[in-house]
Amino acid sequence: MVDNVYKESIREIPLSELVWVRSARRPERVEEYPFKGAVPYIDIKALETAAPNRYTEASNFIMSKQDLVMVKDGHRSGKVFHGMEGVAASTFVILSQGSNEISIEYLYCYLAYRYDDFQNRKRGTAVGHLDLRYLKDLLIPLPDINKQREVAEKYQFIETLVNETKVKALRLKELATALDNKSLKAASENLQMQVEMMHKAWLHQIFDRAL
């Protein structure tokens, strides 16, 4: 059990004072096959499958596994991922650790918790965009580093269970489709919805301000 981070004396620091925020741009050359001097081009598909399938030249928008990356354009604006080795796609914002006061894994948890806020504050009409000013000014609650690591470890465990359950629910849905079983299909969809709700409930338990 991890207590709410607001139950102890903590500071709140703007995100821009804790991490280096870079908005990636599309490189001039992107190829489907590796070439001499090529590095992986990391788009959202690569992050979701952990398998880059395009390549580019090295640029100033190199990211690593120690970084976080956020979607800045489209319907998933504000969704956060762990980084990968390569060049970030133009649809991303790269967050690199700039202070030893924060655990990057803890920051990942907090940004995942604020996803709905990012969605509600999208800029633009046709294609929504992440509000970068809101992101940079976002106040991050900072308990001591040991507390941050405790939160991050617990979240990683829960996220792993959620992802495993989603995979099982998807397989159950595929079986329901093959068998043309509407009850089984409904059960699989209900399972996915329940794990998402539990996932969000845990984040709120940790990060909602204590009354």
LOSEDREN-468850 format. One record per residue: x, y, z of N, C-alpha, C in turn. Coordinates in steps of 0.1 Angstrom, whole numbers, plus 5000, padded with zeros to 4 digits. Layout:
XYZXYZXYZ
...
***
This chain:
500949885000500050005000500950125000
500650224991501450344990500450454994
500850545004499950645008499950764998
498850844999498750964991499951054993
500551104982501751184983501551314990
500251364990499951494996499751485012
499851355017499651345031500851375039
501951395032503251445039503651575033
504551645040504951775036505851765023
505351825012506051814999506051944993
506951964983506952084975506252054961
505952154954505452144941506352234932
506952174922507852234913507452234899
507452344891507052334877507952234869
507252154860507952054853509152104846
509152224840510252284833511452304841
511352304854512552314863513052184867
512452074863512851944867513351864855
512851894843513251814831513451914819
514251864810514551934797513451894787
512651994783511551964774511952004760
511951904750512251934736511151884727
510751974718509651934709510351884696
510151764693510851704681510251754668
511151744658510751784644511051664635
510251664624510551554615511851564607
512651464608513951474600513751474585
514751514578514551524563514551384557
515251284563515351154557514751044566
513750974561513150864569512950744559
513650634562513650514553513050394560
512550304552511950174557513050074560
514250094555515349994557516550074562
517350004570518550064575519550104564
520250214566521350254557522550294565
523650324558524850354565524750474575
525050454587524950554597523550584602
522550494598521150514602520950484617
519950544623519550514636517950494636
517450424646515950394645515150524646
514050534638513150644639511950594648
511750664659510850614669509550694668
508550624662507150684661506350604672
505050634672504150574682504050424680
504050374668503950234665505150164671
506350224669507550164675507550154690
506950264697506850264711505850154716
504850134709503750044713504249894711
505049874700505449734697506849704702
507649814706509049804710509849744699
509449784687510249734675510149844664
511149924663511250034653511249964639
510450024629510449974616510850074605
511350194610511850294601513150354606
513950414597515250464601515550604596
516450674602516750804599518150844602
518550964599519951004603519851064617
521051064624521051114637520751264637
520051314647519751454648519751504662
519351624664519351684678518151624686
517351544680516151494687516351344691
517651314693517951174698517351164712
516751044715516251024728516850884733
516650854746517150724751516150664760
516450544765515550474774515350544787
516250644790516150714803515250834802
514750864789513850974787512450934788
511551024788510051004786509751074773
508651024767508251094755506651104755
506151224751504751244752504251274738
503051224734502351254722501951404722
502251474712501951614712500851654701
500551554692499551584682498551464681
497251504678496251404675495451364687
494651254686493651224696494251174709
495551124708496251084720497151184726
496951304723497851414729497951404744
499151404749499351394763499651254769
499551154760499851024765501351004766
501850944777503250944780503750794778
504950784773505650654771507050664777
507650554779509050544782509850554769
510950624769511650644757512350514751
512850534739513650424733514850484726
515850404723517050454717516750494702
516950614698516650654685516250804683
515750844672515350974669513850984671
513351074679511951084681511151144669
509951094667509151144656508651284659
508251354649507851494650506551504659
505851404661504651404669504851394684
506151404688506551384702507151504709
507051504722507851594730508751504739
509951534739510951454747511251524760
511151444771511351494785512651424790
513751494792514951444797515251494811
515651404820515951444834516951564835
516551664842517351774844517651804859
517151724868517351744882517351614889
518251604899518251474907517251474918
516351574918515351584928514151494924
514051454912512951374907513351244901
512651134903512751014897511951014884
512650984872511950994860510750894859
510850784866509850684867508650734875
508950814885507850874893507150984884
507851054877507251154868506351084857
506850974852505950894843504650864849
504650824862503350794869502450914870
503051034873502351154875501751204862
502551194851502051244838500951144833
501051014836499950924833498650964840
498851004852497651044861497051164855
497751254849497251384844496751374829
496751254824496351244809495051304806
494051284814492751344811492851494810
493651554819493851704819494451744806
495451674801496051714789495051704777
494251604778493251584767492251704768
491851744779490851854781491451984777
492751994777493352124774494052134760
493652044751494252034738493952164731
494952214723494752334715494452294700
493752384693493452354679492052284678
491552284666490152224664490252094656
490752104643490751994634491651884640
492851914644493751814650494251874663
493951814674494251864687495751854690
496251954697497751954700497851974715
498951914721499251924735499652064738
499052124749499352254753500652254760
501752294753503152284758503352384770
502652494769502852594781502252534793
501052464792500452404803501352294809
501952214799502852104803504052164811
504652264806505852314812505652384826
504452444827504052504840503452414850
503152284846502552194854503352174867
502652184879503352174892503352024895
504551974898504851834901504951814916
504151734923504351714937505651634939
506451684948507751614951507951574965
507551444968507851394981509351354980
509951304991511351264991511551154980
512851144976513151054965512750904968
512950864981512550724984511050704982
510250804986508750794984508450784969
509150864961508950864946509250724941
510350664945510750534940509650434945
509150444957508150354961506850364953
506450484949505350504941505550444927
506750464921507050414908507150264907
507750204918507750054918506349994918
505550054927504149994928503450014915
503550134909502950164896503350064885
504650044885505149954874504549814876
504449764888503849634891502349634886
501649734890500249744886500049754871
500849844865500849854850501049724843
502049654848502349524842501149424843
500449424854499249344856498149384847
497949514845496949574837497249534822
498449544818498749514804498549364801
498949284811498749134809497349104808
496449174816495049144816494449194803
494949304798494449354785494649254774
495849194774496249094764495248974765
495048924777494148814779492748854774
492248974777490949014773490849024758
491849064752491849074737491748934731
492548834737492448694732491048634734
490448674745489148624748488148684738
488348814734487448874724487648804711
488848774707489148704695488448564695
488548494706487848364707486348384706
485748484712484348514712483948534697
484748614690484448644676484448514668
485448434670485548304663484348214665
483948214678482748134682481448194680
481448324676480248404674479448404687
480148424698479548424712479448564717
478248624717478048764721478348774736
477948674744478148684759479648694762
480448604755481848604758482548734753
482048784742482648914737482349024747
481149024753480749134762481549114775
481848994779482648964791484049024789
484649004777486049044774486049194774
485049264769485049414769484849464783
484049394791483849444804485149424813
485849324810487149294817488149414814
488249454801489149564798488749694804
487449714805486949834811487249834826
487049724832487249714847488749744850
489649684843491149704846491549844844
490949914834491250054831490750134843
489550104848488950174859489850164872
490250034874491150014886492450084885
492950084873494250154870494150304873
493050364869492850504872492550534886
491850444892491450454907492750454915
493750374912494950364920495750494918
495750554906496450674904495850794911
494550794912493850894919494050884934
494150764939494350734953495750794957
496750784948498050824951498150984949
497551034939497851174936496751274938
495551234941494551334944494851404957
494651534958494951604970494151554981
494751534993494051485004493151595010
491951565014491051665019491251695033
***
